[in-house]
Amino acid sequence: MIGYKKSLSEWQCLSEVKMGRGSPIPPMLQRKIVEQYQKGVSQRKIAKSLKLSSSTVHNIIQRFRESGTISVRKGQGRKTILDARDLRALRRHCITYRNATVMEITTWAQEYFQKTLSVNTIHRAIRRCRLKLYRSKKKPYLNMIQKRRRFLWAKAHLKWTVAKWKTVLWSDESKFEVLFGKLGRHVIRTKEDKDNPSCYQRSVQKPASLMVWGCMSACGMGSLHIWKGTINAERYIQVLEQHMLPSRRRLFQGRPCIFQHDNARPHTASITTSWLRRRRIRVLKWPACSPDLSPIENIWRIIKRKMRQRRPKTVEQLEACIRQEWDNIPIPKLEQLVSSVPRRLQTVIKRRGDATQW
């Protein structure tokens, strides 16, 4: 398509090339046609001098005769099936029932508007409503009691300063799997290639995995412990003795600190609680189902994203990659995550204890 911002001489040079049907004529050239027409030049001579078709020159002059202007009247086009009022009703329904499928929305729209509507029509209408289908984030289920406790816990700790949160030793466990069997959810193919073996998303039934325990603070990363299988209270106490206590001494160097862990069964077992009490370790009381309040969850997310990029093939490679990425977390990133805890509390209070975006 020839651009608009060209001089008349450039246009005359480019017009020697045959233009496609419906190619736009620049307003400057249209004014030139009208000026020559007003001077009494015939349409055939105008078309020959400007190297345009006679029908193009005739249409521009005819439009000038009828309307007195060279601007093209906006075409009416086919009217949309759903007007502005219908789109507002569709938007309200989509927002109210966010988890409905497009087929379910189409069935509702056919009954509500009493019109024949296809799935593609509803797809386009949803986009006209400035909405789009996304994959929903995974968040833990929270009942009313858990929301209430999260809300009260956030209000009770809202007065803590960033310096206070920097005295917390954050800890958590996470599971890592060997992802050699998963190559992504999307594939570039034609419609006929849906059964091509190269277009399949292959997955392993029970991939090899590792359980990882780690701790961190705003001062730096603590020790990392990796094992296979599950963990019980006895093994968890061994992890605390061998990794948590040395990390605490190294990171805080005798300064007082608060130990944080969630409410997993090995953490809340009576023997674990007794061990922590005997060691005189101050433990931060933690609300249930609250991974969004702990900054170490963001560390796991960063490392898992790195694992998807590096794609280790064996358990040994997976362990080596985890340890390497764990040691590469910079201290400014840790300070940023710990400093975000007050904002997380404010978000929990604003949402009355419900899950947040963290």
Summary of the structure (lengths in Angstrom):
residues: 358
radius of gyration: 33.5
end to end distance: 47.5
largest distance: 107.6
contacts: 899
relative contact order: 0.10
helix: 51%
strand: 9%
